[in-house]
């Protein structure tokens, strides 16, 4: 099913001047000492396997000895720009443990494992080729989801923080059967909200390996949240089903939970709750939403065929005439936000031209 839903490959879209200005205004555009293309000059690699000896589709890369010191130092500086004030006072206490390259998917990122040698705590960050639709996806996730998302960009390079959690496919295979009935109901509820959130803000391709499930211990229970980790398919595809995770075959295990644990009234309640929360987030960040939509409306991040197909499908679902007037994916998203606002106590619409 998934292959039929998705186009074979989404093209890369360059960062426009308007988007670059937006990122600069909100302190996302910073000078960095090394770029994506620099990391591609590795001299060799070997396959990375998981604990079950399965190929992870990542390879660990290595560089000539005379270049490695400068590469490591540059990556440490990027880590400090991403997570701190850019100061180099802690450089001596940081170590680059591994640089991995993903051979699967559209973005082909580098994953950097960085460790604090004083306490052995480690984390990851990613270096990717900058793509405007991916940047829009990251920014909209930061504005409209329950989670703050940190990223930087400079020229053709995108730096993303690592999102901690258990990949959905791994969770279904190794953890789902250990959950009790109450926990399964909670996971089903979160997926309904996640599904609604993706559809409203047009984030596509949320197959099970493109989001994580995050368990958090709270008194005598475990609370589960679902969070996207891949933003490559923001506002590109023409098929509305691509923006609804429920239609991907990889999500069958969690859709089974939804059908077993939630009745129609609960489903509708959770959808309304999520729409209301998104409406509140749009209103609380109205100026920033206005600015990012203005960039998207003037940008070319999809094809005319996809725009027409998507707007027609959403019109068939909503009967909102505003979707028949759109000329860009930015205008489709604007109409989607206004539809949500209109149904949230009749607030004024976003007037972005």
N, C-alpha and C positions, 0 to 999 in steps of 0.2 A: 504493500500500500504506500509506504513512504516514498519509494522511488517514483511512483506515478504522481504523487503530490508535488514533488520538488522539480525545479528545472535542473538540467544536468550540471550547470555550473554558473554561479553568479559572477559577473565581471567585477573587477575592482573599480571603484569610483574615487577620483582624486579629491583631496580637500580643497574646497573653494575658498576664495578670498573672504567671503562673508562668514563662512564657518570658522576660518582661521582667526578672524577678528573676534568672533564670539568666544572662542577658546582662550584667546589672549585676555579678553576682558574678564573672564572668570578664572584666570590664573591656571589654566590647563596647558598653556603653550609655554614651555620652558626650554632653555638651551640644555642639550644633553651631550655627553662626551663620546658616545658611540651610537651607531645606527644599525638598523635591521640588516642592511646589506653587508655591513662589516662582519657580523656574526656568521654570515653564510660562507665566509672564507675559511671554513674548518678543513683540517687536513685529513681527518679520518673519523670513524664512528663505529659503535657497536650497539646491538639491540638491547633495549631495556625490557626485562621481564618482570611481571608482578610476582606476588608471593605464591601464586599457583603455577608458576612457570609458563604463563601465557604471554605472548607478545603484546606489549602495550601500545604498539604502533609509534612509540617514541624511540629515538636513538640518542645515545650519549655521545656528544661530539668532543673532539679535542683539537687543539691548535698547536702550531710550532712553538717550541719552548721560548723563543725570543719574543713572541707576540703575547704569550699568555699573561705575563705580568701586567701589561698595559690594558688588556681586555678585562682582567679581574678588577683592576683599580677603577676602570670606567664603570663597570657594573655596580661596584660598591657605591660610587658617587650617584648613580641613578637611583639606587635603593634609598639613599638619604634624601634625594629630591622628592621621591614618591611618598616616603613615610615620615620625613622630618623636615628640617629647615634648610637642608642642603649642606650643613656644616660637615667638615671632614674630621672632626675631633674623635670620632669612633672608628675611623678607617682601619686602624691597627687591630681592632677587635672583631672585624668582620672577615669571613672567609667564603669564597665562592666554592661550594662543594661539588656542584655539577652544573653543566649546561646541556640541556636536552633539546632535541629538535623533533617536532611532530611531522611525520610523513603522511598523515591522514587529514583529510578535510581541506577546506578552502583557504584558511588563513596561514597554515604552516608556521606556527609560532615557535619561538624559543622559550623554554621554561628554565628559569634561573633559580637554583637552590642556594640560599645564602644563610650562613650560620653565624651566630654570635659566639665567639670562642670562650667568652667569660663564663657562660652558663649553658652552652650547647643548645640553646633554643634556635630553631631555624624556621624559615618561611620561604615562600616562592614569589616570584613575579614573572611577568611574561613580556617578551619583546616581539612585536608583530609589525607587519607592513600596514601602514595607515590606510584606512578605507573609510570614506565619509559615511556610508550606511552603518558601519560598525561603530563609528564615533557617535552617531545619532542614537544608536541603540544603547550605548553605555550611558550617555547623558540622560536619556529618558528613563533608564533604569534607576539612575541616581535621583531623579526628580519624582518619579511616580511609584516606585516600589517601596516597601518598608525598609530598604537597606541603602546605606550610603556606599557609593562605589568610587574608588579612587583610581584615576588614570591621568597620564600625561601624554602630550604629543609634541613632536618637533619635526617639521618637514615631512618626510615619508615614513616616520617611525612612531609607533604607538606603544606606550608602556602601560600595562594593566596590573593591578594588584591581584593576588590569588584569592579566590573565594573558597573558604574552608567548608567542607561538607563531604558527604558520601555520594558519589555519582549515582544517579537514579538506577541505572542498569545493575550496578554492583549492589545497591540496597535491595532491589527486588530479589536478587539471587542469594544474597548472604544474610540478610537481616529481616526481611518482611515476615517470614514464617515465625520468627521469635517474638513478634509484636502481639500483644493481647488485643481483645476485641475493641476496647476503648481507644487504644492507640491506632488501630486500623481505621476506626471511624474518624479520628482526628486527621490522619494522613489523607483520607478521602476528601474531607472538608477543605484541607489546604490545597489539594489539587484542583478542586472546583474553583477556588479563588484564584489560583495561579493561572488556570485556563482562561478565566475571565479577564485577568490583568493582561495576559499576552494578546488576547483578541482586541481589546480596546486600544492598546498602544502599538498594535501591529508588529509584535515581535514573533518571528517565524522560526520554524524548525526546532521546536522544543521536544526533540526525541529524548529518550531517557538518559543518554550520555551527555546531553547538553544542559542539564540542570542537576543540582545537588539537593539531597535531603539532609537537613541539619537537625540532629537530636540534641535537645537541651534538657538537663535534669532540673526539675522545679519541684521542691519539696518531695512529695511522694509519687510524682508522675514524671514521665518523659514527654516533653513538648516537641513536636516536629514542625519544621518549616521547610518550604520549598523555594529555591532561589536559582534563577537562571545564571549560567556561566558562559554562554556563547551568544554573541550579539551580531553575528555576521549577517543574519537574515532579517534585518530591520527594514520594513517597508520596501521590499523588492518584489516578491511573488504576487501573481495575480489571483491565485486561488485562495479564497478566504479560509479554507480548511488548514492551510499551512500555518495560519496564525492561531489555530485552536489545537493545542496539544492532544486533546481527546481523540483526534483522528489518526494519530500515528500508531502503527502496529506495535512499536517498541514500548508503548505505554499501556498495553493491554493489562498487565498485572494490576496497575493502579486504577484503571477503568473498571476492572472487576470489583475492586473494593467499593468504588463509587456506587455501582449498581446494587451491591449487597448491603451496604451500610447506610445509604442515604435515601430517604423517600423524596418524591417530587417537591413537596413543600419545603423541605430542608434545602434542596438544591436551589430553589428559587430564592430562598432567604439569603443564602451565602452569596449568590450572584448580586443581589441588591446591596448587600453589605459591602462587597468589593467595589461596585460602581460608586457607592457613596463615598468610600474612602478615597478613591481616585479623584472624584470631583473635588473633595476637600484639598487634596494635594495640588491639583491644578490651580485652585483659587489661592492657596497659600504661596504658590510660586508663580503667580500669574505673569509677572514681568519677564521672568526667565523663560517660561513656557512660550510667551509671545516672541521672544528673541529667537529661540531655537526653531519654532515653527516658521518664522520669517525666513530663516536660512534654508529650511527644507523646501519651502514653497518655490524658492528661486533656484533650487538645486536639481540636478538630473541624477536620480538614484534608482531609476527603473525605466522600463520601456513603456511606450504609449499603449501597447497591447495589454500589459499587466495592469496599468492604471485603469484602463477601461473595464477590463474583466473584474477587477476587485471592486470598483465603484458600483458596477451593476449588481454584483452579488450582495454587497452590503445594502444597497437600495432594496433589493428583493426581501432582505431580512427585516429592514427597519421601516421601509416606505417613507424615508426621509428624503425629500427632493434635493437637499443640499449635496447629496452624494452624486446626483446626476450632473452637477455643474463643475465638478473638479477637473483640473488640468494637470495636476502633479500629485505625487505621493504625499507631499507636505499638505496639500489641500484635502486629501483623503483623511489624513490624521487630524487635521483641524476640524473637519466635519464630525469625526468620531468623538473628539473631545467635547465639541458643542452639543452633540447628541446626549452625551453623558450629563453635561451641565444642565441641559434643558429638562432632563428628567430628575434633576436634583433640586427640588424646590424652586424651579423656574428662575435660576440665576441668569444674569446677563451673559451673552455669548462672547467668545473671544473674537475680536474684530481684527484679524490679521489679514493684510492684503499682500 
